[in-house]
Amino acid sequence: MTEQKNEQTKAQQYNFNKLQKRIRRNTGQAIQDYNMIEDGDRIMVCLSGGKDSFTMLEMLMSLQKSAPISFSLIAVNLDQKQPGFPEHILPEYLQSLGVEYKIVEEDTYSIVQDKIPEGKTTCSLCSRLRRGILYRTANELGATKIALGHHRDDILETLFLNMFHGGKMKGMPPKLVSDNGEHVVIRPLAYCREKDIIKYSDMKDYPIIPCNLCGSQPNLQRQAIKQMLNDWDKRFPGRIETMFRAMQNVVPSHLADFELFDFKSIDKSSGVINGGDIGFDKEDIPQQPILDEELVQEFDPNLQLKVTNL
């Protein structure tokens, strides 16, 4: 019995190490690809108390130790005075890590409750208020970058939300300048899969604080998109990876935005552009999405059932 337990412990540790390595590598790669962090940066890490921000903070702390550049971190949580918010959890957790932190107290809950009719979702107004407070806090702390915990699935969901409901081919960029033009916002988890973060968070047993303390209902459109993507991921493993890769491999000449590409000036003298009329010939369509080498090991040969313990 003892030997069996030892084997199980070894297997669990192996799975944990493999998962941790993948998330750390993906985080580091995203930071490098988009030049998210530079020497001397002071990064304000927005900590909500959810799985994503906990994972982001841990990965940034880990990378900080081995990075060839020097940068500092300060974790910031916004206590919005929602009923039942456990004020002690994050300070105790952050003190145990030894990371610099600041808890900002602003009663946005009362404002939202006063402005939004009962039964309506409060997320939009809450988000705007929270964003303004975080930008102000970044100025007060002298932060050069603001790190948010959005992951790859969030980025894809936003792309489809804009396509289906906004009529725009627009996603959630890994790096941008804030609406007020004063800050650079980065998303270090841009390459990380949500299912990896969920598993990692469960293994780490983070002190998760629920995001529904205000009683708000979830965004139904976003939930529908998430369900659609999860269904595709189960039925067609690798499709999500391919879709995200497509966001990094845009061909403006084969879309239809005449402001993004100069279609008006095209004539025979222009020559063939990006393959001409060959958009995606039927015989060239791969039978299965192209998977990263590591991910291939997570699926059976028929790409139907997961066979990993992670």
C-alpha positions in Angstrom: 0.0 0.0 0.0 2.8 2.4 0.9 4.6 1.7 -2.4 1.4 2.3 -4.3 1.0 5.7 -2.6 4.6 6.6 -3.3 4.0 5.9 -7.0 0.9 8.0 -7.0 2.7 10.8 -5.3 5.5 10.6 -7.9 3.0 10.6 -10.7 1.2 13.6 -9.3 4.4 15.5 -8.8 5.4 14.7 -12.4 2.1 16.0 -13.8 2.4 19.1 -11.6 5.9 19.9 -12.8 5.0 19.3 -16.4 2.0 21.6 -16.2 3.9 24.3 -14.3 6.7 24.2 -16.9 4.3 24.6 -19.7 2.5 27.6 -18.2 5.8 29.2 -17.3 7.2 28.6 -20.7 4.1 30.0 -22.4 4.1 33.1 -20.2 7.8 33.7 -20.9 7.3 33.3 -24.6 4.4 35.8 -24.7 6.4 38.3 -22.7 9.3 37.9 -25.2 7.2 37.9 -28.4 5.5 41.2 -27.4 8.3 42.8 -25.5 5.9 43.1 -22.5 8.6 43.7 -19.9 11.7 45.8 -20.2 14.7 46.5 -17.9 13.7 48.7 -15.0 10.0 48.2 -15.3 7.7 48.3 -12.3 4.8 46.0 -13.0 1.5 46.5 -11.3 0.0 43.0 -11.1 -3.8 43.3 -10.8 -4.9 40.6 -8.4 -8.6 39.9 -8.4 -8.5 36.8 -6.2 -9.3 34.4 -9.1 -7.4 31.6 -10.6 -6.0 33.6 -13.5 -4.4 36.4 -11.5 -3.0 34.1 -8.9 -1.3 32.1 -11.6 -0.1 35.2 -13.3 1.5 36.6 -10.2 3.3 33.3 -9.5 4.6 33.0 -13.0 5.9 36.6 -13.0 7.6 36.0 -9.6 9.2 32.9 -11.0 10.4 34.6 -14.2 11.7 37.5 -12.2 14.2 35.3 -10.5 15.8 34.1 -13.8 15.2 36.9 -16.2 18.2 38.6 -17.8 16.7 42.0 -17.0 15.7 43.6 -13.7 12.1 44.5 -13.0 9.9 44.8 -9.9 6.4 43.7 -9.0 3.7 45.1 -6.9 0.4 43.2 -6.5 -2.7 45.4 -6.3 -6.2 44.3 -5.3 -9.3 46.5 -5.4 -11.6 45.9 -2.5 -14.9 47.2 -3.9 -16.8 46.7 -0.7 -19.0 43.9 -1.9 -21.0 42.2 0.9 -19.1 39.2 2.2 -15.8 40.1 0.6 -13.1 38.3 2.7 -10.7 41.2 3.3 -8.1 39.1 5.2 -7.4 36.5 2.5 -5.3 38.4 0.0 -3.2 40.3 2.5 -2.4 37.1 4.4 -1.6 35.3 1.1 0.6 38.1 -0.3 2.5 38.5 3.0 3.3 34.7 2.9 4.8 35.3 -0.6 6.9 38.2 0.6 5.7 40.3 -2.4 5.1 44.0 -2.3 1.4 44.7 -2.4 -1.3 47.3 -2.0 -5.0 46.9 -1.2 -7.1 49.7 -2.7 -10.5 50.3 -1.0 -13.2 51.9 -3.1 -16.9 51.5 -2.6 -17.9 50.9 -6.2 -20.4 48.4 -5.1 -22.8 51.1 -3.8 -22.4 53.1 -7.0 -23.2 50.2 -9.2 -26.2 49.2 -7.1 -27.5 52.7 -7.3 -27.0 53.2 -11.0 -28.0 49.7 -12.4 -31.6 48.6 -12.2 -32.3 45.4 -10.3 -31.9 42.3 -12.4 -29.6 43.9 -14.9 -26.0 42.9 -15.2 -23.6 45.2 -13.4 -20.3 44.0 -15.0 -20.0 46.8 -17.6 -20.2 49.7 -15.2 -18.2 47.9 -12.5 -15.5 47.2 -15.1 -15.3 50.9 -16.1 -15.1 52.0 -12.5 -12.5 49.4 -11.7 -10.4 50.3 -14.7 -10.3 54.0 -13.8 -9.3 53.3 -10.2 -6.5 50.9 -11.3 -5.1 53.5 -13.8 -5.1 56.1 -11.0 -3.4 53.6 -8.7 -0.7 52.8 -11.3 0.1 56.5 -11.5 0.3 56.8 -7.7 2.6 53.7 -7.5 4.9 54.8 -10.4 4.0 51.6 -12.3 5.3 51.5 -15.9 3.2 48.5 -16.9 -0.2 47.1 -15.8 -0.5 43.3 -15.9 -3.9 41.7 -16.4 -4.7 38.0 -16.1 -6.5 37.4 -19.3 -5.5 34.1 -21.0 -5.7 32.7 -24.5 -9.4 31.6 -24.2 -10.4 35.1 -23.1 -8.7 36.5 -26.2 -10.5 34.1 -28.5 -13.9 34.6 -26.8 -13.5 38.4 -27.3 -12.7 37.8 -31.0 -15.9 35.8 -31.5 -18.0 38.2 -29.4 -16.9 41.1 -31.6 -17.5 39.1 -34.8 -21.0 37.8 -33.7 -22.3 40.8 -31.9 -20.2 43.8 -32.9 -19.5 43.2 -36.6 -15.7 43.6 -36.0 -12.7 41.4 -36.5 -11.2 42.5 -33.1 -9.8 40.6 -30.2 -8.0 41.3 -27.0 -4.4 42.2 -27.7 -1.6 40.9 -25.5 -0.2 44.4 -25.2 -1.8 47.8 -25.6 -1.9 51.4 -24.6 -4.7 52.2 -22.1 -7.8 54.2 -23.1 -6.5 57.3 -21.4 -3.1 57.0 -23.2 -1.1 57.0 -20.0 -0.4 53.3 -19.4 0.9 50.2 -21.2 -1.3 47.2 -20.4 0.1 43.7 -20.8 -1.4 40.2 -20.7 1.4 37.7 -19.8 -1.0 34.7 -19.9 -1.9 35.4 -23.5 -0.5 32.0 -24.7 -1.8 30.0 -21.7 -4.9 27.7 -22.0 -7.6 28.2 -19.5 -7.9 24.5 -18.8 -4.2 24.4 -17.9 -4.7 27.3 -15.5 -7.8 25.6 -13.9 -5.8 22.4 -13.3 -2.8 24.3 -12.0 -5.0 26.4 -9.7 -6.6 23.3 -8.3 -3.2 21.7 -7.7 -1.9 24.8 -5.9 -5.1 25.2 -3.9 -5.1 29.0 -4.2 -7.4 30.9 -1.8 -9.9 31.7 -4.5 -12.3 34.6 -3.9 -15.6 34.2 -6.0 -16.4 37.0 -8.4 -20.2 36.9 -7.9 -20.2 38.5 -4.4 -22.2 41.4 -5.9 -24.9 39.1 -7.1 -24.3 40.0 -10.8 -25.4 37.5 -13.4 -22.8 36.3 -15.9 -22.5 37.8 -19.4 -24.8 35.5 -21.3 -23.2 36.2 -24.7 -19.7 35.5 -23.4 -20.9 32.3 -21.7 -22.5 31.1 -25.0 -19.2 31.8 -26.8 -17.2 29.9 -24.1 -19.6 27.0 -24.3 -19.1 26.9 -28.1 -15.3 26.9 -27.9 -15.3 24.3 -25.2 -17.5 22.1 -27.3 -15.2 22.5 -30.3 -12.2 21.7 -28.1 -13.8 18.4 -27.0 -15.0 17.4 -30.5 -12.0 18.7 -32.5 -8.9 18.7 -30.4 -6.4 21.2 -31.7 -9.0 23.6 -33.3 -8.5 26.2 -30.5 -4.8 26.2 -31.0 -5.2 26.6 -34.7 -7.7 29.5 -34.3 -5.3 31.4 -31.9 -2.4 30.8 -34.4 -4.6 32.4 -37.1 -4.9 35.6 -35.0 -1.1 35.8 -35.3 -1.1 35.1 -39.1 -3.4 37.6 -40.6 -3.6 38.1 -44.4 -5.3 41.5 -45.0 -5.3 41.1 -48.8 -7.6 38.1 -48.4 -10.1 39.7 -46.1 -12.4 42.6 -47.1 -11.4 45.7 -45.2 -10.6 48.3 -47.9 -9.2 50.6 -45.2 -6.7 48.0 -44.1 -5.6 46.9 -47.6 -5.5 49.0 -50.8 -7.9 47.0 -53.0 -8.7 50.0 -55.2 -5.3 50.3 -56.7 -5.0 46.6 -57.6 -4.7 45.8 -61.3 -2.9 43.3 -63.5 0.3 45.3 -63.1 0.2 44.6 -59.3 1.0 41.0 -59.8 -0.2 38.1 -57.8 -0.7 39.0 -54.1 -0.5 36.3 -51.4 -1.5 33.5 -53.7 -4.1 35.3 -55.8 -7.4 33.5 -55.9 -6.1 30.5 -54.0 -7.8 31.2 -50.7 -7.9 27.7 -49.3 -8.3 25.0 -52.0 -10.5 22.1 -50.9 -7.8 19.5 -51.4 -5.3 21.6 -49.3 -7.4 21.6 -46.1 -5.7 19.5 -43.5 -7.8 16.5 -42.2 -7.0 17.6 -38.6 -5.8 20.9 -37.1 -2.0 21.3 -36.8 -1.1 20.6 -33.1 2.0 21.7 -31.2 4.4 18.8 -30.7 3.8 18.8 -27.0 0.0 18.8 -27.3 0.1 15.8 -29.6 1.1 13.7 -26.6 -2.1 14.7 -24.9 -4.4 13.1 -27.4 -4.9 9.6 -28.6 -4.0 8.7 -32.3 -7.5 9.3 -33.5 -7.6 12.8 -31.9 -10.8 11.8 -30.1 -10.2 11.2 -26.4 -7.8 12.8 -23.9 -5.4 10.3 -22.4 -3.4 12.6 -20.1 -3.7 12.9 -16.3 -3.0 16.6 -16.3 
